[in-house]
Amino acid sequence: MLILGIDTATVQVGCAIGGHEGVLASAHSSRGKRHAETLTPAIDFIRRQARIELSEISVVAVDLGPGLFTGLRVGIASAKAIAHGLRIPMIGVTSLDLVAFPVRFTSRLVVATLDARRGELYYAFYRQVPGGLQRVADPEVGSPDDLASEIIARNEECLLVGDGAIRYAELFEGLTKVEIADRALAYPTATSLVQLAHARALREEWVNPWDLQPLYLRAPDAEINWTTREGG
């Protein structure tokens, strides 16, 4: 079983191919908002590096968000098109699950964060369980102060990971029992996506392309601006 993973939820565009042997090839780049221009050549590059044909892919996995609206649309539309063309199933994973995955071996409460712009964060809490991490609540969107208040209320050792924690590091570093993970772990990656998707694929936890939906958590900026203008 070979899985193609596509991640375009943040400023970093990534794709990877892997299966039971692990990740065979991957590519990640940050070039502003050039998601559409970057993704297709990157997929062809890793396909050639892994020495496989696209027709050998069995499952397409994609980052569902939350994240950048344009990036999500590019990644999900591309993933659906490939899955539909190859007539293969899909697996969707949230971007916060992907951010939390690399720190799955810590015994501390993991807080995955992503910068949601407009002074807000996307975030979710995770606890260590046998075999990895388990999300303890649905992903949320709120201000850095909202998240800081939740962390204080929990009163336990926390590891914050993601670019949201890094952007508002001054606020979170002032809290007791809190550590911010390295900048190298700031974004979700396609390599983590393939690893998580492989475990789900073995349990046949896939969906049809037409049933897969992005996780936005809030309306797009353009929709908010139009509503505000209409209300005025």
N, C-alpha and C positions, 0 to 999 in steps of 0.2 A: 504494500500500500504506500503510495507516494502522495504527499500533501503539498499543495501550493498555498503559502500564507501571504496575505496582502495586508499591509498596515499603512494607512494614510491619514490617521486620525489627528496627527499633530504636525508640526513643521517638518518632522522627519518622515521621509518616505522610505518604506522598507518592503522587501519581499524575500521569501526563503522557500526552499524545497527540502523536504525531509520525510522520514518514515521511521520504520523500526530500527534503522541503523543510526538514527539521529539526524541532525541537520546536515545535508549534503552540500548546500551552497546558499549564500545569502548576500544581500546588498542593501545598504542603508545610506541615505544621503539627506542633507538638509540644504535646500537651495531655495529659500524663501517659500513662495507659494506655487512652485512649478510642479505640482503633483501630477497633473495630466501629462506634461512633457517628460517627466522623469520615470513614471511607473512602467510603461510598456517596454522601453529599452532595458530597464533593470530586470524585468521578468525574462526577457530574451537572453540577457547576459547570464543569469543564474542557471537558466535551462541548459545553456551551452557549457557552463562550468561543471554542472552535474552530469553532463553527457546523457541527457534524456530528451525525448520528444514530448511536446505538450500533451500529446495523446496518451502518454503513460501516466498522467496525473489521475488519481482516483477520487480526491476530495479537494475542494477549494475552501480554505479557511480565511476569514476576514475579520478585521477589527470593527466592531459595531459602534464604537464611541463609548462615552461622549468625547467630543473633540471639536476640531475645526469643521464647520458645516460644509464648505467646499471640498475639503480634503476627504471627508467621509463620503460625500456623493461620488467623488472620483473613484475611490477604492471599492466601495460597495457595488457601484454600477459595473466596474471592470470585472470584479469577482463574479457577479451574477452572469455577465456576458460569457465569461470563460466556462463557468459551470453549465450554463444552458447549452452552449455550443458543444461541449463534450458529453453532455447528458449525465453529469455526475452530481452527487449531493454536496451540500455546503455545511460548514460549521461556523457559527458566529461566537466571538469572545469579546467581552467588554474591554475597553482600553485600560480601565483601572485594574482589572484582573491581570492584565499583561504587565502593568507597572509593578504590581505587588509580587509577581512570580519570581523574579531573581532573588528576592530576600526571603524566600519561603522557609529557610532553615533557622531563622531567628525565633526565639521563644517569646519575644516581645510582641505587643499589639502592633500590627502593621497598619499604617495609615497611608493609603495610596492617594496621591493628589495630582491634578493636572490644572494648569492655568486656563481658566474659562474666559479670560479677558473681562473687561468692564468691572474690574475690582472684585471678581468672584473666582471660586475654585470649584472644580468637580472633585469629589472625594468619596472614599469608602473605607471601612474598617475590616481587618482580616485577623484571624487567629490561626496559629499553627495546629494542624491535625495530622494524623498519620498519612504520609504521602504528599504533604504540601500545605496549602493554606485554604481556609474556608472563609468566604465573605459573611460577615455577621449581620449585615443590613444592606438594603438597597442603596445604590449610588445616589448621592445628593449633590445639589449645587447650592452654594452659599458663600458668604463673605469669609475672608480669613479669620475675622473675629468670631464668626459663628463656629468655625472649626476649632479655634483655640478654646472656646468655651466648652465644646464637647470633650476635648482632650482633658481639660482641667476637671470636668465632672467625672470622667472615668478614673482619674487618679491612679494610673498605672504606667509602667515603663512602655514607651512608645518609640517606634522607628518610623519616621516620616520619609517617604520616598516619592520622587516625581518632581517635575519642573514647577509645580505649584508651591511645594514646600521651599524650593530653592528661591523662587521669586520673592516670597515673603519670609525669608530666613530670619530676618531681624526680629520679627514678631514671635516666631516659634522657638528660636534659640533662647528667648527669655523665659520659657516655660521649664519647670523642673521635670525630670524624668523623660525628657524628649531629646532624641538625636535625629539629625537629618542625614539621610544616606548620600553617598557620593554622587557628584554630577554625572558620572558615567551611566547612572541608572535613571536619568531624568525622564526618558521617553519610553513608551511601549515599543517593543521590537518584534519583527517578523519571526525571529528565531524562537522567542518565547511563544509566539502564536502557534508555530508548527508543533512545538513540544506539548503545549496544552491541548491542541486539536487532535494530536495523535492519540492521546489517552481517551478522549471523547469518541474518536472514530472507532476505537476498539470496542467501545460500549454501544456503538451505532447511534450516537446522540447527534445525528445530523438532521438538517432541514432541507426542504426543496428551495430552490432559488427564489421562487415567487413568494415564499412565506417569510423570508428573512427581512427584517426591518432595522434601521439604524436606531440607536439610543441617543436622543438629543438632550433630554432633560429640560430644555427651555426652547422657546421659539427663536428662529434665526434673527440676527440683528436687523436685516432688511424688513422682516415682517414686523418686528417691534417698532422700528422707525416709522413704517407706514401706518401702523395702528395709532401711534402717538400723534402723527400728523392729522389723521382723520379725526381723532378725539379733540385736537385743537380747533 
